[in-house]
């Protein structure tokens, strides 16, 4: 994923949703025939993929929240976004 793609506005794919699972006492990603338990960082990114913010805004928010260099956050977010799009969990 390139810097040019930071204008994309990611959102959960059709049929995919975040839900708190009481049995697991944590958040899960529900997708057709799949349940994924995201790690804390991935969950924070997924929560921001609301179809309103572009990827650049998400990266900026995370860099501010975690007080981390933007380029480090951007690398991590781009990697995760690529994986989630390839798995059909996100779309832009």
Secondary structure as UniProt FT lines:
FT   HELIX           3..7
FT   STRAND          11..12
FT   TURN            14..15
FT   STRAND          17..21
FT   TURN            22..25
FT   STRAND          26..31
FT   TURN            32..33
FT   STRAND          34..36
FT   HELIX           40..48
FT   HELIX           55..65
FT   TURN            66..67
FT   HELIX           70..86
FT   TURN            87..88
FT   STRAND          90..91
//
